[in-house]
Amino acid sequence: MRVVLLLPLLPGCLLGPPPEGGAAASFDAVWADFDQHYGLFGVKEDVDWDALGADCRALLPDDDADPEALDAALRCLLGPLRDDHVRVLRPDVDDGMWSAGRLEELELTDFSEAASGAWVQALREPNPAVRWGWLDPDRAGAADLGYLHVRRLNADTVDTVDEAMAELSGADGILVDLRGNGGGYLSVLEPVAGWFSDHDFVYSRIRRREGEGRTAYGPWMDWDVEAGARPFAGPVVVLTHAFTVSGAEHLTAALRELDAVTHVGSTTAGAFAAATWRDAPNGWLYSISVEDARDAREVSHEAVGLVPDVEAESTLEETRAGVDRAMEAGVEVLLQQRGG
């Protein structure tokens, strides 16, 4: 089963005597691993990996056991990749996780589950993966609009979405909310997307490093969605924001392939490539993106994200006041599409 998110690791599980390895050895190992296996040099043409290696290694002092110097050198090296799937985990300190992507610098200000949930009557939430219900008619222009919030793409998601879609099948339109979804399994998102398509289609093309050179790749591999057995035929709005990440972005990309779907909200994180964790010689861990993942037309959205068709985003003050601009815009789109 293929995973496209980084599973959280608990530092307490990693403590113990670290392997032998000083700061220089650990830095060199990380640089060499990325040099040989990082999957996104082909879309990050502004990154001079050799120069970064030399400049950032020079930050290491003669004291080869200085963890703070190694931390600074690795941030110097990996930060320019602007990749939310590239992380460093220090088991020796509390809150020791650092990410090279833009999410490291962002705070969640535009979305709250309380604000979006206030739009929904009898909101159902059988597990943490999915919640759903019918929009309040007073807010939905008397239309029968469904709301499906997919929070996670895990083992509970498919069956719960099946249950939700069976209930919402008669809706005039559906809001599919992917805000706050940090990713998950492609094998989960594909049947979810299938609920909205009457035909099979390719939603992503992926390739991995192969051959000599940082931009040498093997053949493209297609990832596709199979048509649902009872696909929903009405208009659909998919809601996203900056914390729609990884597998949730792949689901967004899949839904955007469908004519009945309108993308509303704010731009997604821009972290598509699958990643894996590695051990550094000093006992720290780091993750590396090991592929080049693009949309069906081979366009890369890494570090850029998917830009909505209709942009709508609440300010922090609005969110605190219970205002959800993306929900407002999404409902307006659905009502326009049904002529209401």
HELIX and SHEET records of a PDB file:
HELIX    1   1 PRO A   11  CYS A   13  5                                   3    
HELIX    2   2 ALA A   23  HIS A   37  1                                  15    
HELIX    3   3 PHE A   41  VAL A   43  5                                   3    
HELIX    4   4 TRP A   49  ARG A   57  1                                   9    
HELIX    5   5 PRO A   67  LEU A   78  1                                  12    
HELIX    6   6 GLY A   79  LEU A   81  5                                   3    
HELIX    7   7 ARG A  102  GLU A  105  5                                   4    
HELIX    8   8 GLU A  113  GLY A  117  1                                   5    
HELIX    9   9 THR A  157  LEU A  168  1                                  12    
HELIX   10  10 LEU A  186  GLY A  194  1                                   9    
HELIX   11  11 GLY A  247  ARG A  256  1                                  10    
HELIX   12  12 LEU A  316  ARG A  320  1                                   5    
HELIX   13  13 ARG A  325  GLN A  337  1                                  13    
SHEET    1   A 4 MET A  97  SER A  99  0                                        
SHEET    2   A 4 ARG A  87  LEU A  89 -1                                        
SHEET    3   A 4 LEU A 285  SER A 289 -1                                        
SHEET    4   A 4 ALA A 275  ASP A 279 -1                                        
SHEET    1   B 7 VAL A 120  ASN A 127  0                                        
SHEET    2   B 7 VAL A 130  LEU A 135 -1                                        
SHEET    3   B 7 LEU A 145  VAL A 150 -1                                        
SHEET    4   B 7 GLY A 173  ASP A 177  1                                        
SHEET    5   B 7 VAL A 236  THR A 240  1                                        
SHEET    6   B 7 VAL A 261  GLY A 265  1                                        
SHEET    7   B 7 VAL A 310  GLU A 311  1                                        
SHEET    1   C 3 MET A 221  VAL A 225  0                                        
SHEET    2   C 3 PHE A 201  ARG A 207 -1                                        
SHEET    3   C 3 ASP A 292  ASP A 295 -1                                        
END                                                                             
